[in-house]
């Protein structure tokens, strides 16, 4: 019988790169139906070598782990991920941390613009259990994933989803607005893994990556309650540009860093 440790070593060598070992473990745990932590305790468990081989081959060819296993954890929620949505990143958890810190009182209505997998909306609803939320996306395929995630996490009764163009046509006002728009400049360097496998519409926003902020910021004042808060993800070099844009639209803005100490989001209030 092949030992787990040998299986992992061989897979990691084929996958290569900084996360090779981790990837090999996550894929094997998925193939065995156990957690990563339980892998080495499961020596006796049988595994179909062909199933693992297929997964390792896909990973070695550059496919994201989240696509191979079909899910990714975000804010301790296990979310379905398909190529129709951006893979939730740990960096985006910064938005939830900032919202938790800056909301003066618990929000009751939450809006997620460009919801994708619904990661931000569901994370917020998991924190504010009396709140309800609306997720907007321009992609019907993404909305199907968002709805499936609301069902899977038991929050479907508090989450609604709608096809839309950012906040256009929304009559309602929200206490908290979350948004992770596309913000990569068209000619910016981006890893092949992201460029080849994640939806371009969720990544790219014109030459300077600011096109969607230019569309979203003018809408915000009309979407927020009087003491409402909006938290938008930004690229780590876009802070100054966002402060200028916010000032131009009469919004009070503060920048907040991710765990790596880089600007990751802008918090906005009606000025
Ligand atoms: N942070 C993502 C990346 O650099 C991009 C996400 C986005 O454009 N909203 O891979």
Boltz pocket constraint, residues with backbone or C-beta under 6 A from the ligand:
constraints:
  - pocket:
      binder: B
      contacts: [[A, 86], [A, 89], [A, 180], [A, 181], [A, 182], [A, 183], [A, 184], [A, 194], [A, 202], [A, 203], [A, 204], [A, 233]]
      max_distance: 6.0
